[in-house]
Amino acid sequence: MADTTAILLGRLAAAFDQIELGADPVLRPSDRCDYQVNGTLALAKRRGQNPRELAEQIVALADLDDLVSSAEVAGPGFINLTLDQGFLERQLSALVGDARLGIATEPPRRIVVDYSSPNVAKEMHVGHLRGTIIGDSLVRLLGFCGHEVVRENHIGDWGTPFGMLIEHLVDVGEAGAIEALSVGDLDSFYKAARQSFDADPAFQDRARARVVLLQGGDAETLRLWRVLVAESVRYFDTVYRHLDVLLDDGDLRGESVYNDDLHQVVADLDQLGLLEVSDGASCVFPPGFTNREGEPLPLIVRKSDEGYGYAATDLACIRDRVGRVGATELLYVVGADQSQHLEMCFEVARMAGWLTPPAAAIHVGFGNILGEDKRKFKTRSGTTVKLVELLNEAVERAMTALRARNPEAAEDELRPRAHQLGIGAVKYADLSTERMKDYVFDFDRMLAAEGNTGPYLMYAHARICSIFRRADDLGTAPSAPRLLEPAERALGLALLGFPDAIAAAVEGYLPSKLCSYLFDLAQSFSSFYEACPVLRAEPEVAASRLGLCALTRDTVFLGLQLLGIDAPSQM
Ligand code: ARG
């Protein structure tokens, strides 16, 4: 079945071709009608034609009779389309029983998604929370659209800090270190290591020697390093399970994986004549990147102490993703503050010929999570907020809300729902904010049952499920929907907009587009449910309205699923 707007666009495009407009028609949903044809003004101007005249010409030529009840030229040259009821009903009945709800699959592309990527022996912070949630939703959306998605968790598991971390592990003893890390108190471990490093010159020497051993592949050093990595990964896993995201151990591709390639990367850059030595460091100066003084900015691939850094790893990583993985799209779901670093890496990779079309790298950036004071999110005592504690609090608050709604229900019946509600609320608050924007982390707002929130949609879904429980008792079954009342028609039209919402979310890597759509849909449902009794109506009308209920329930459920949110059928 073709999308409703795709059918309209097809017919309009045929008219555009006949007039030789040399452009594609653009449709916008509108308050005045259902859809408005946009862009005719600019086209008319280009042709030196009166825009209203052009609009009239399009309307006359486009074969829209079976699709619209009216096509009117309005204002300076817009075309207002009101869709035909029969057309809408036919489109809706094609959705009944379609598990994909009208969403077509795209020609598959192989897409690497780099996301989450926390650092070993360091607490995951709220930035990693955003990356994990946004990345998870994009992975689901792209996979659903038929793409081959390769998840990569590029954890920070290599580099000079491991010298001091391993020496600290030696000092506290392996068992003690495992115990300290297993409770998820990664930051204390890191801080203690740092303290010894800053306070004790002998420790510093040991740490430096240890880095050399690690880089040289010393067996015992590697064994100790693996202990640190394994304990951290175990901890990250508990966070991922708590968050219900798809990431698992098979997706780990940390910085250490590329260690053996770094030498070659730098040698190849040298061979290509791209390297310059600046202050003893080997650098590439990609054009177009300058500092505040207007001086060219270096991407340092090898430091003056001969060590390779983050940038060299990212370059090796790009080669790997294009070469070994064969991806044509490299997505980096990483905070906006790393934008310059990533853009410089992409540019250098292009200069070196490692990132050539059709392969492209895209930084899917995101803003910060702020505290109530609108500043960087910190606890009252000024320390970084632990992710797990935030998630636990969200679940506890959800539990309190559910207890109030269901005073009779047993605790263990409410627990799993509280988990879905609390985690869903956190995820939705994040995803519904346009990703480049900062937002304030506010439990009250994210858990509110009204407004554009996860709970609002989850309650809407549960409410429809409860209509079906009653319908089952009455023996009423849904049928293909008729759109007789204005509220039915509005809901039907909203349901048919799902494929466009998915397309917009995928195209801009913007889950927020899907959130806004689901919120609007739930509001249309609310108005419909207020205006149109379902189970109390005549049997035929009841069946048709149940048909609308079923499609709404399934659309909200699938939409939330693609955001990584599980909607319970009862709340
Ligand atoms: N580990 C890094 C951090 O915590 C993020 C890595 C992002 N991915 C990348 N390929 N650079 O900041």
Residues whose N, C-alpha, C, O or C-beta is under 5 A from the ligand:
A	BS01	LIG	D114 S117 P118 N119 H154 I155 G156 V334
